Amino acid sequence: MTERLIMLDVPGVLYSDRSAARLGGTPNTGTLRDVRFFDPIALGFLRRLFGIAGARVVVSHAWRRGTPAAIFQQLDLQVEGMTPAVAGGHGAEIDAWFGQHAAPGAWVILSTAPASSFSEAQRARLVRVDPAEGLTVDNFRKEIGRAHV
C-alpha cells in the first residue's frame, strides 16, 4: 500500500465558526478540556480517511502553540509529526517538511489558507476548507479523490 499523508491545518478544518456555535466554543486552552470543542463530523471524515486511504496526518506548526499531544491522542488522530517553524505560512511549512522527509506516494493539503499561500504544485493537492463551515462532505469527497492519486 502506498504511503499517504494529510498536511492538516487544524483551526477552521477540525473546528469552525459553525462548530463553535453548536458546541459552545473553540479549543483555546491547550488542555484536554478542549477536546469537546472539536467538530465530531469533521473528525469523523478525517478518521474515515485513515480507514479508506490509510492516511496519516502532519499537523501545521501554527497549531503547536503548547497543545499537548494528548489532545491528538484523545481525538484518535494518527499524527506523523508537525511541520517545522518557518516564515511564510502553511505552504512554506509544507515545503520545509518535505525538505526533511521523503514525499509519500500520495498526499493532500487540508487548509483554510488562501490558495495564493501555496505553490502551484501544492495547489494541485489543496483541499481548501471554509473556516466558517469546517470540513464538509464535499471537502471529504475531494480529499478521497486526491488521496488515491
C-alpha positions in Angstrom: 0.0 0.0 0.0 1.3 3.5 -0.9 2.0 5.8 2.0 -0.5 8.7 2.2 -0.2 11.9 4.2 -2.7 14.7 5.0 -1.0 18.0 5.7 -3.5 19.4 8.2 -4.2 22.9 9.2 -6.3 22.3 12.4 -8.1 25.6 13.0 -11.1 26.1 10.7 -10.8 22.4 9.5 -11.4 20.4 12.6 -13.3 23.2 14.4 -15.0 26.1 12.7 -17.4 29.0 13.3 -20.3 26.6 12.8 -19.0 24.1 15.3 -18.1 26.8 17.8 -21.7 28.0 17.7 -23.0 24.4 18.1 -20.5 23.2 20.7 -20.2 26.5 22.7 -16.6 27.5 22.0 -13.3 26.7 20.4 -10.2 24.8 21.6 -8.1 27.5 23.1 -6.8 26.4 26.5 -4.3 23.7 25.4 -5.8 21.3 27.9 -7.7 18.1 27.4 -10.9 20.0 28.1 -10.5 21.4 24.6 -11.4 18.0 23.0 -15.1 18.8 23.5 -14.9 21.7 21.0 -13.6 19.7 18.0 -16.3 19.1 15.4 -17.3 15.4 15.6 -18.4 15.4 12.0 -15.1 16.8 10.7 -13.2 14.3 12.9 -15.4 11.5 11.5 -14.5 12.4 7.9 -10.8 12.5 8.8 -10.9 9.2 10.7 -12.7 7.6 7.7 -9.7 8.6 5.5 -7.4 6.6 7.9 -9.6 3.6 7.2 -10.2 4.1 3.5 -6.8 5.5 2.4 -4.6 4.5 5.3 -3.6 8.2 5.6 -1.6 9.7 8.4 -1.5 13.4 9.5 1.2 16.1 9.6 -0.1 19.0 11.6 0.7 22.6 10.8 3.2 24.3 13.1 0.7 27.0 13.8 -1.2 24.5 15.9 1.9 23.7 18.0 1.1 26.6 20.5 1.5 24.4 23.6 -1.3 21.9 22.8 -0.3 18.6 24.3 0.0 15.5 22.1 -2.6 14.0 24.5 -5.3 16.1 22.7 -4.5 14.4 19.4 -4.5 11.0 21.1 -7.9 11.7 22.6 -9.1 12.8 19.1 -7.8 9.4 17.8 -5.7 11.1 15.1 -2.7 9.3 13.6 -0.3 12.2 13.8 3.0 11.6 12.0 4.5 14.9 13.1 4.3 18.7 12.9 5.7 20.9 10.2 8.8 23.0 11.2 8.5 26.6 12.2 9.3 28.7 9.2 8.2 32.1 7.9 5.8 32.2 5.0 2.7 30.3 6.2 1.4 26.8 5.7 2.8 26.4 2.2 6.3 27.2 3.4 5.9 24.8 6.4 5.0 22.0 4.0 8.0 22.7 1.8 10.2 22.6 4.9 8.6 19.3 6.0 9.4 17.7 2.6 12.9 19.1 2.8 13.4 16.9 5.8 11.2 13.9 4.8 10.7 11.9 1.7 7.5 12.7 -0.2 4.9 9.9 0.2 3.2 8.2 -2.7 0.1 10.4 -2.2 -0.6 13.5 -0.1 -3.2 16.2 0.2 -3.4 19.5 2.0 -6.4 20.4 4.1 -6.2 24.1 4.9 -8.2 27.3 5.4 -5.3 29.4 4.0 -5.9 31.1 0.7 -4.7 29.3 -2.4 -2.2 32.1 -3.0 -0.4 30.9 0.1 0.7 27.7 -1.7 3.0 27.0 -4.6 1.4 25.9 -7.9 2.4 22.2 -7.2 0.8 22.5 -3.7 -2.4 24.0 -5.1 -2.8 20.8 -7.2 -3.1 18.9 -3.9 -5.0 21.5 -1.9 -8.5 20.9 -0.5 -9.5 24.4 0.6 -11.8 24.4 3.7 -14.1 27.3 4.5 -13.2 28.2 8.2 -16.9 29.2 8.8 -18.1 25.7 7.9 -15.1 23.4 8.7 -14.5 20.1 6.9 -17.6 19.2 4.9 -18.8 16.2 2.9 -17.7 18.0 -0.3 -14.2 18.5 1.1 -14.1 14.9 2.1 -15.0 13.7 -1.4 -12.3 15.9 -3.0 -9.8 14.6 -0.4 -10.7 11.0 -1.1 -10.0 11.6 -4.8 -6.7 13.2 -4.1 -5.6 10.7 -1.5 -6.0 7.9 -4.1 -3.7 9.7 -6.6 
